[in-house]
Each structure stands twice: as C-alpha cells, then as structure tokens.
Amino acid sequence: MPLYKVMATAKKLMRICKAFLLTAGVLFASISCGTKYDLNDNNDIINNNNNNISGTILFYNGSTYHISIHRDAFSGPLLVDKLSPGASSSVEINPNNNYGGSFVFSVVYWKEIRGEADVWTKSRDNIDEQIPQNIEAGKKYTIRVVPKSEMEFTESFLKIINASGSPFELSSTGNTYFQAGGDGRATVVESGKSGVYKIEVGNIRGRFISQITKTYPLPDFTAESGYTYTFEFNGNEVTLTEAEQI
C-alpha cells in the first residue's frame, strides 16, 4: 500500500478514537457526577445522595380539641393522629406525590367522652376544615390549625354507671352489646366503673342490664344527634341521670 494511503488510514483511525474517548468521558461524567435517584415501591423518589427532596410541614394544634390530619380527603392517608391542644407534629411530604400541585390537608376534631378514657367522638366532615398548601422540595412550612366553623359532633352515646356491687352486661333479646373505646370487644362493666356504648339516633328500647341470674330494664328513651345519655344502675333499678350535648 502506498505510504500516503497508510498515513490517511492512520489519521482516520485517530479521529475515530478521539470521538470515542470524548463520548465515553461525557458518559462517565454524567454517571459519576450527576444526582442519582431510585424509585421505591410507591414510585416515590429516593435520593441516594441524601439531598433533601421532600418538604416539611409543622402542624400546630391551636384549637381546644385533639386533631387528626389526613392527606387529601377525610378518608385519605393519616398523617397525624389525635394531636393534643397546643402540641405540634412535623411531617415530611414528597412533592412528587402530587405532581406539582397543591396538597389538601383534611382536619378532623376529636372530643373525649367526659369522664371516660379512650372513648372519643369526632366532628362531622366539613369542607371548611380542609387546608390547601403548595409544597416545594427542601422547604419548611407551618400550618396552624384552628376551627373555621362551629364544631358539630353528631355521634350519640349511652353511658351506664355501675353503682351496684357486681359486674353487669348490657343486653337485649338475643344480643349482648360491646362497649365503645379500647379494643371494642369488652362487654362486662365492673362494679364502680362505667360502660359506654355508641348508639343510633332514634328510639332506644328493649335493652336491659344482665347481672348474674337477674335482669333490670333500661328505660326507653329517644336519642338525639350529638348527645351522651347517662344512666345509673344501683343494683335494683336503672335510672336516667343526665342528657348532655357533646
């Protein structure tokens, strides 16, 4: 092969090698220097370089009730559960979950049934208690929660104080009632304690106290929305002592 052809071929090969090395260098730089992300099972971005890609919201309860916060609808994911008055809770939100739009946080207010532990009633879902908030990655926000309207608690309860010397159960023909609160499986009310039961609005009749081998009728009454009806059982009879609006 003539010398000039050999030199031309060598120059061509050198140009190809330079182009290859330049392309490889760019690819290496983009892989080694760029920000690396993975996706978890929920398709949320996980930053392997620990850069902050989430926003932080501090929820402050400025109301006189306990509050729960749900993302999106009132039936949406629970972010904060029964936060006490004057307390705060910090939650991290990934903006990518909402595709660049504002989030809506739905607020539920809770009130404990007077004198009883772990028996709660919640406010009616109200669109006025939904708070929109745009969230950007790496930024912090504070949302102060206060009631925007008059709270409406619509659930109704029956409370029976056991002032007798023996435990009892609340029953009707073919049925024994579970108490509200706790794990929702308790039926026996010990002496000196109170049994609390969630009831439907309307006529409450045909119920009685079952104690050992005897039964004692609960007076019929009409339950209104948002009330607690308190009865006392003294071992001989059941008496209505108070009807209190929640």
N, C-alpha and C positions, 0 to 999 in steps of 0.2 A: 504494500500500500504506500502511495506517495507520502512524503513527510508532511505536506500541508494538510492532507486529509486526516492523518493521525492527530495533528495539533487541533484541528477543528473538532474532531470527536472528543478529545480530552476537555476542551473548553465547554462543550455541550454538557458533558458529564459533571463538570464542576458547577455549572448553573443549576442543574437538577439537584445536586447535593445541597447547595446553599438554600434553595427553595424548601427542600425537605427539612433542613435543620431549623429554618426560620419558623415554619409551621409547627414543628414539634415544640419549639421554645414557647410559642404563644399558648399552645395547648397545655404545656406543663405549668406555665404561669397562671392560667385560668383555673387549673385544678388545685395548685398548691397555695395560691394567694387569695382566691375567692372565698366568700362566705358559704359554708356548707350547711344544708338543711336536709332533714329527713322527714318522713311523714309517719305519724303513729296510726293506730287502728281507726281513729276517728277522723283521719285526714287532717289533723291539726299539725302545724309545722313545729318541729323540734329543732332548736338551734344547737348544733353540736359545738359551736364556738362560744356558747354562753352569752351571746349578745341578747339584750332584752327585747323580745319581740311581742311581749304582752303589755297591756295597760293595767294599772292597779286602781281599784276603786275602794275608798274607805267609806263604808256605810255607817252613819252615826244615827242612833235612835234618839231623836229629840221629842218623841211622844211619851205619853204616860202609860202606854201599853207595851207588851212584848210584840216583836215584829218578826215576820219571816219574809225573805226576799226570793222571788222566783224570776228566772230569766225568761223573757218573752211573755207568755201567757201565765195566768194564775195557776195553770196546771203544768207549767214548764219546769225545767230543772231547778232544784232547790239550791240556792247559794248560801243563804243564812237562815238558821232555824231558831226561832224564839229568842231573839236578841233582846236583852232586858233594857228598860228605860235608862238613858244616859250612857249606855255602852256603845262600843264601836266594833266593827269587824272588817278586816281587809280581804279583798278577793281579787285575784288576778284573772283577767279576761283576755283571750286571744282575739284581736280584731278580725282575723281572717275567718273566724266562725260566722261573721255576719256580712261577709263580702263587701266591706267598706261602708255599710250603712250604720245608722244609729241602733243601739240596743234599747230595749224597753224592759224596765225592771218593775215587776208587779209586787205590790206590798200588801201583805196580809197582817192584820192586827189580831192579837190574841189576848184573851182575858181569862184569868183563873177563876173557877167557881169558888165563891167565898167560903173559907174555912176548910177547903179540901185540897190536898196535894195532888198534882199531876192530873187534874181534870180541867180541861180547857175548852173554851168555845171561841170560834174565830169569826171575824167580821165577814159580812157579805161581800163577794167580789164586786169591786167598784172601779170603773174605768178611770175615775178621778184619782185613783191611787196607783196609777201607772206612771213611771218616770222615764222619759227618753233621755239617752245620753250617748253622744258620739265618743268613741274610744280610739285613741291612737297608740301605736306601739311605743313603749318606753315612757309614757306619760302617766301622771298620777292625778286622780280626781277624788273629790269628797262630795258625797251625797248625804244631805241632812234630811232625814225622814220625819215628817210631822203630818198629822191627819189633815187632809184638804177638805174634808166634809165631816158631818156628824157621823160617828161610827154607829153601825147598825149590826147588832148581834141577834140573829134570828133563831138560833137553836134553842130548844127548851129542855129543861132537866127536872127530874124528880129526885128529891133528896129525903132519905128516911133516917132519922137519928134513932139508934138502938139504945133506949134508956132502960131496957129490961136486963135481967141477969143472965141471959142465954143468947147464943147466936141465932140468927134467922136468915131466911131466904125470901126474896120477893117472887111470887108465883102467880100464875093464872091456870085455868084448867088445861092440863097437858103441856105446860110451859114453865120454865124457870129462867129468870132474867139475869143477864150478865151486867156487871157494873161497868160504868164508864171509867176511863183512865187506866193506868197500869198496863197490863198486857191484854185487858179486855176479856179475861177468862174467869175472873173471880165472881162467885155467886153468894158466898157466905159473908154476912156482916156480923162481926164480933160485938160482944157487949161493950158499950161505951164508944163505939165507932159509928160512922155514917155510911150508908150506901147511896151512891149517886148513879142515876140512870138517865140516859138520853131518851126522850120521849117525842112522839109526833104531836103536832098541833091538832087539837080537837078533843073529843070526849075520851077521857081515860076512865075505864070502868072494868069491873070483873077481876081486879087484882087483889091479892091478899098476902099477908105475912104467914109464912110456914115456919113453925117452931116446934121441934120435937114431934108430937103427935097432934098438935092443935093448929088451927088456922084462925087468922084475925083479918076481917075485911078492910081493905083500904077504901076510904070514902070515894065515891065517884066525883070527878071534877072535870072542868073544861080547861085545857091547856092553851094558852095564847103564845104567840111567837115571841121569843126572846125573854122568857121568864124562867125562874127556878122556883119550884113549889116544894116547900119543906114540911115534912110530916114528922111526928114523934110517936114512937111505939114504946109504951111503958110496961109491957107485959100483959096488959089487959085489953087495950084498945089502941087504935091508930088515929091520931088527930092532926088536922092541918093547922100549922102554927104560923106560916108566913108564905106569901107570894111576892117574890122580889124580881123586879125587872133587872136584867143583866146589863 
